[in-house]
């Protein structure tokens, strides 16, 4: 069976590491790599879209990063218990027209015993910003 440490039940240290690993993976903007953190039958709610399964997640992420250009994400551990983690996050991106946005939100995560994410429920709001108001500048990770 595939595992994705750290494994539940989480401690402050392992929950923080799990959040950082997710941030690092999402900032690669590699849909296939990111999708490997989820179970084959993972359930998602992202805004008003409901997804089921790793393949659907990878397809969703590919569409997302075709529209959300120069995407940069920051996650923060909010709380954790047993096999669940809650995070707050913000990310910035621009569209093809060059309009910049900052998105804010919360995610609730539930993990299988092997450390893969079984459920992810995200609530997200977008705020139009000027490029000069960006806070999350970065060099793309390798």
C-alpha positions as CSV (number, residue, x, y, z in Angstrom):
1,X,0.0,0.0,0.0
2,X,1.3,3.5,-0.9
3,X,2.0,5.7,2.1
4,X,2.5,9.5,2.4
5,X,4.2,10.4,5.7
6,X,3.6,11.9,8.1
7,X,0.9,9.5,9.0
8,X,-2.1,10.1,11.4
9,X,-2.7,10.5,14.2
10,X,-1.0,13.9,13.9
11,X,1.0,15.9,16.4
12,X,1.7,19.6,16.1
13,X,5.0,18.8,14.5
14,X,3.6,16.3,12.0
15,X,0.5,18.3,11.2
16,X,2.7,21.3,10.5
17,X,4.9,19.2,8.2
18,X,1.9,17.9,6.4
19,X,0.7,21.4,5.7
20,X,4.1,22.5,4.5
21,X,4.4,19.5,2.2
22,X,1.0,20.4,0.7
23,X,2.1,24.0,0.1
24,X,5.3,22.9,-1.5
25,X,3.6,20.4,-3.8
26,X,0.8,22.9,-4.9
27,X,3.4,25.5,-5.7
28,X,5.0,23.3,-8.3
29,X,1.7,23.6,-10.2
30,X,2.2,20.0,-11.3
31,X,-1.3,18.4,-11.3
32,X,0.0,14.8,-11.4
33,X,2.4,15.3,-8.6
34,X,-0.2,17.1,-6.4
35,X,-2.8,14.4,-7.1
36,X,-0.6,11.7,-5.7
37,X,-1.2,13.0,-2.2
38,X,-4.9,11.9,-2.5
39,X,-6.5,8.5,-2.3
40,X,-7.8,6.9,-5.5
41,X,-11.3,7.6,-4.3
42,X,-10.7,11.0,-2.6
43,X,-13.7,13.3,-2.3
44,X,-13.3,17.0,-2.9
45,X,-15.4,20.2,-2.7
46,X,-13.6,23.1,-4.3
47,X,-15.8,26.2,-4.2
48,X,-19.0,24.9,-5.9
49,X,-17.3,22.0,-7.7
50,X,-17.5,18.5,-6.4
51,X,-14.9,15.9,-7.4
52,X,-14.4,12.2,-6.8
53,X,-11.1,10.4,-7.4
54,X,-7.5,11.1,-8.1
55,X,-7.9,11.3,-11.9
56,X,-10.6,14.0,-11.5
57,X,-8.4,15.9,-9.1
58,X,-5.5,15.9,-11.6
59,X,-7.8,17.1,-14.4
60,X,-9.3,19.8,-12.2
61,X,-5.8,21.0,-11.2
62,X,-4.6,21.1,-14.9
63,X,-7.7,23.3,-15.7
64,X,-7.1,25.5,-12.7
65,X,-3.5,26.3,-13.5
66,X,-4.2,27.0,-17.1
67,X,-6.5,29.8,-15.9
68,X,-4.7,30.9,-12.7
69,X,-1.3,31.9,-14.0
70,X,1.8,32.5,-11.9
71,X,0.0,30.9,-9.0
72,X,1.6,31.2,-5.6
73,X,0.1,29.7,-2.5
74,X,0.7,30.0,1.3
75,X,-0.9,27.6,3.8
76,X,-1.1,27.9,7.6
77,X,-2.1,25.2,10.0
78,X,-5.2,26.2,11.8
79,X,-5.9,23.2,13.9
80,X,-5.7,19.4,13.9
81,X,-7.1,16.3,15.7
82,X,-6.4,12.6,15.1
83,X,-6.6,12.2,11.3
84,X,-8.0,15.7,10.5
85,X,-6.3,19.0,9.7
86,X,-7.8,22.4,9.1
87,X,-5.8,25.1,7.3
88,X,-6.2,28.7,6.2
89,X,-4.6,29.8,3.0
90,X,-4.1,32.5,0.5
91,X,-2.9,32.5,-3.0
92,X,-2.3,34.9,-5.8
93,X,-2.6,34.5,-9.5
94,X,-3.4,36.4,-12.7
95,X,-5.6,35.5,-15.6
96,X,-4.9,35.8,-19.3
97,X,-6.0,39.4,-19.3
98,X,-3.4,40.2,-16.8
99,X,-5.9,40.8,-13.9
100,X,-4.5,39.9,-10.5
101,X,-6.4,38.2,-7.7
102,X,-5.7,37.1,-4.2
103,X,-7.8,34.2,-3.0
104,X,-8.5,33.5,0.7
105,X,-10.0,30.4,2.2
106,X,-10.1,27.5,4.5
107,X,-9.7,23.8,3.9
108,X,-10.8,20.8,6.0
109,X,-8.7,17.7,5.4
110,X,-9.3,14.1,6.4
111,X,-6.6,11.4,6.0
112,X,-6.6,7.7,5.5
113,X,-4.3,5.7,7.8
114,X,-1.7,5.6,5.0
115,X,-1.3,9.4,5.1
116,X,-3.1,10.0,1.8
117,X,-5.9,12.6,1.8
118,X,-9.3,11.0,1.8
119,X,-11.4,14.2,1.8
120,X,-10.7,17.9,1.1
121,X,-13.4,20.5,1.5
122,X,-12.3,24.1,0.4
123,X,-14.2,27.4,0.8
124,X,-12.5,30.1,-1.3
125,X,-13.1,33.8,-2.0
126,X,-11.3,35.9,-4.6
127,X,-10.3,39.6,-4.2
128,X,-9.2,41.6,-7.3
129,X,-5.8,43.3,-6.6
130,X,-3.4,45.4,-8.4
131,X,-0.1,43.7,-9.4
132,X,1.7,46.3,-7.2
133,X,-0.3,44.9,-4.2
134,X,1.0,41.3,-4.6
135,X,2.4,39.9,-1.3
136,X,3.4,36.4,-2.5
137,X,6.2,36.9,-4.9
138,X,8.5,34.0,-5.5
139,X,10.8,32.0,-7.7
140,X,9.2,28.8,-9.0
141,X,10.4,25.7,-7.1
142,X,12.1,22.9,-8.9
